[in-house]
């Protein structure tokens, strides 16, 4: 009786899968930890020193906003210097375009693009900073960091596409509590984060990235009206056009300088109307110009490179009493420092979860006592946060203990545990302040020493809290990995015993050595690739440069297939049907030429983009074509479209099963291709630059008379023949229309890449169709999967968030041929970041012995509420017959077949019961 019974196999399989799911859940929970935050909102207690068992004044919530404002003003000891705040957010503006880099000014062209802003900086009427943004460098988490001072996590990347209301303590909530009236114009992310807080608002979507004009005009058209009114205290202007320019053409786009001039005119208008024209008896207005993140040379963002994290913080209306030499070397801050600075400038409590440090340069207008008070308030807030993070941290009422009024104090050297170090640093600063305040005549050195001590505590605490917010629990990660490894061992053991018993039952003897000798080198290599990938994922550098692994794997496997073809030109299983020398030579030539085409096209794809992180600056084919000029790139796009149409139609008509349906499909494909061509020709200067994703990798065996393994009773089953023909037509139509769709949505420079990927699919299809029984199906799956992964990176993608081009998330309506169609949930899984994977492999044996192999390699996510620009329903016409009952779900389409009838509903159109 075999050891592995059916019951045991079922139970162990369920246990292995359950352990795998539990381990994966634990690992994900540890890899994306929930950031600990303090509940509630800061109040009047933030103006007092931290104490044990501090009870908040509950009557504070009953105060009128104006009374609460007066209370805060009295407790802070710092009268607000400004009464109105204008926050101008220029989305995606790198600070070096305005302030330069490494002490050097920006280029002459950029300086000429923003003359008024440059004059404000030169005349000391503005102070500019390089505000370092924490990853992920996308809009929503960066806005939250600026208004709350808290560090977000990488889960905020997903939330960026479905923004929810912000519940944590933040500046807008504090301003609302004291009765401020707020107006928002621009990115609708603000409306989603802070619903119900704005007196007036006019939001625009941030995902229509093809629009660089109207998205900013929609903000500026209200500006004159709002500046003339006095019923608001806080005005938010969020301009998206510059970020859209970057997504379209990168930093060096011809649209960049005009967009900077437009932003400079907005700064000039606000400064002249709201700051220079104010009378002495009127409240002062502070204009803060910030950017949420920077951008790479290609215009994308999301990662942690210097170009992406280099954001701007420009304070206009604050007198600059600091020399240019000092600012050129000390003008680097963290983006979270904006929150405590604005809170102290306007006399509201610092948000509870803030980890930022106030900017001393902004408070130069205050007296020394008031500046010291500002440092003290910031220190108290961070100390409370430290006490929440470190339970053992003492909450003694510093500096009440440890110093007599007549006693001098010397700074102690701080070391030891984190608790002891933080207590020591804070005590040093607090006691130095008490010593400085107790002296009737204090020297400048005493004041400077106190400020230095406070900043040492603030910076140390800020850095520790920032890292704490992103630290991952090692124990949870270890437990999760151990559980997944245990699950793998269980499942592999079950697989081994199952294979052993199958072979024992069929051969009555299980000889591992004899089985090993029957394996070909390509089959061994495919299994070895699994180990290669596992080892490579242990290195962050290998993850960053994963594209080299897949190019190597795909090329090596195809070289092994070429070697195998040379040793066995005609393939096993073909000898009987093609015994003549002419037939053998034809098969040999087809196989050799097919695999050679795959290798040659793969080498071209390898050099098309220098992907990854470290070597993107090296020359490649795409850079060379871009330098040659847009006319050449445009010509390549048109040629690529014609090649896709020609190849698809030729293959379709070469294998005409039922010419009636072939003609219908061919005509609809031709019409769709002509529509795409018309779009390319019509929009010479406004091509769609959309998100990159990989072309589907599909293989189709078409040799109808090669296999001798199919029983005669199956070969005579005409129903299966019709089903096979229908599936072939559906599969080929899907791949053809998908290539057209990629030509429309991809960047122009990637058009020839789509053609090369289609050529690889055709060559692979031809090669595997002539392989017969000589090629195992799982090797064919692996070959197509490797091509899919290599093709994904050949389109310029990488594992960096910076290569995710959100230009395809929303498509502009100007080129929409038909409106009103929402992308279905299936199509939403077909965009955003292409990760090729073999989703389906459908082998079907027909009457003539053909095997249909379908490998889909599309995985893509997209934001909700998407409107197609070029009507995708035109690419997937409704003319196909609807006589089907059995549906096969695919990423981006729904295919069904019954007899010889086919039906295809393409990505981008709604699923309907009848078409």
Number of C-alpha atoms within 10 A of each C-alpha: 4 7 9 14 11 9 9 12 17 13 11 17 17 13 15 22 16 15 21 22 16 17 24 19 15 21 24 14 16 20 18 16 18 14 14 11 16 17 11 12 17 20 21 16 18 23 24 13 19 19 14 9 7 9 8 12 10 9 7 14 11 9 14 13 17 13 14 20 19 15 17 23 17 13 15 22 14 20 17 15 18 15 16 19 19 21 18 24 22 23 25 33 25 28 26 22 22 24 23 17 14 9 15 10 15 16 13 8 10 21 21 14 23 23 15 18 22 17 13 17 19 13 10 17 16 21 24 23 25 25 26 24 28 24 23 25 29 27 23 24 25 27 20 22 26 26 24 29 29 29 27 21 17 17 13 19 20 11 12 16 17 13 18 15 12 15 12 17 24 27 21 17 19 20 22 15 18 19 15 23 17 21 20 22 25 26 25 18 23 23 21 16 17 17 12 9 19 20 13 14 19 15 18 21 13 25 20 22 28 24 19 20 14 13 24 23 15 16 22 19 12 13 17 12 9 15 16 10 8 9 13 17 16 22 23 21 21 28 27 28 29 29 28 28 24 26 27 26 17 20 24 13 16 11 18 21 19 15 20 23 19 19 22 18 17 16 19 17 15 19 20 12 13 19 17 12 9 13 9 7 6 8 13 18 23 24 22 24 19 28 28 31 32 32 28 22 17 17 25 29 31 25 22 18 17 14 19 29 30 31 31 33 27 23 21 24 21 22 17 23 13 13 9 16 9 9 16 18 10 13 18 16 20 24 32 29 25 24 26 28 21 22 22 23 20 21 25 27 27 31 28 24 25 30 30 31 25 26 18 13 16 19 20 15 14 14 11 14 13 16 16 17 18 23 21 22 21 26 24 21 26 24 22 20 19 20 15 14 15 12 10 12 17 15 16 13 11 17 17 11 10 10 14 13 10 9 10 12 15 10 15 10 9 14 12 9 9 15 16 14 17 22 19 19 23 24 21 24 26 20 24 25 23 19 22 21 16 14 12 7 8 12 10 11 10 16 19 11 16 24 20 13 21 25 21 16 22 28 14 15 24 20 12 14 22 19 11 14 18 17 14 16 14 12 12 19 19 15 17 25 17 17 22 24 15 16 23 16 13 18 20 13 13 19 13 12 16 15 13 15 17 13 14 13 11 9 10 10 11 16 12 9 8 9 9 10 8 8 10 14 13 21 18 12 17 19 12 11 17 11 11 14 16 10 11 16 13 10 10 10 13 16 19 17 20 22 25 18 19 23 21 13 22 24 22 16 23 21 17 17 22 21 15 18 20 14 10 13 21 25 22 16 17 21 15 11 13 17 10 10 9 10 15 18 14 13 20 21 14 19 26 19 16 22 22 17 17 24 21 14 17 24 13 14 24 24 14 24 23 25 27 22 18 11 10 12 11 10 13 15 16 19 15 11 16 14 11 11 10 15 13 13 20 19 14 18 25 19 16 21 24 17 17 24 22 14 15 22 21 12 12 21 13 8 16 14 18 14 13 10 18 18 15 13 23 20 13 21 23 17 15 22 24 15 16 22 19 12 17 22 15 11 11 11 11 12 20 25 22 24 24 27 28 31 28 32 28 28 29 24 21 20 20 14 13 22 22 16 11 14 13 12 8 16 17 13 13 14 16 20 23 20 21 26 25 23 25 23 25 21 21 21 22 23 21 23 23 21 24 24 20 21 29 23 23 23 19 23 23 23 26 22 25 27 25 22 26 24 20 28 24 21 23 26 23 21 26 26 25 25 25 24 17 17 19 12 15 12 17 20 20 20 23 28 24 28 30 30 27 27 31 28 30 26 27 22 26 24 19 18 19 24 23 22 24 25 26 27 25 23 23 20 17 10 16 15 13 15 12 10 16 17 23 19 17 22 23 23 20 23 23 22 25 25 22 26 21 22 15 16 17 12 15 15 20 24 21 23 23 25 23 24 24 25 25 25 27 26 23 21 17 21 19 15 13 21 22 25 20 25 19 21 19 20 26 26 18 16 12 17 13 17 14 14 9 10 12 10 12 18 21 25 22 18 20 22 25 20 17 19 21 23 25 21 22 27 28 27 24 16 17 7 6 6 12
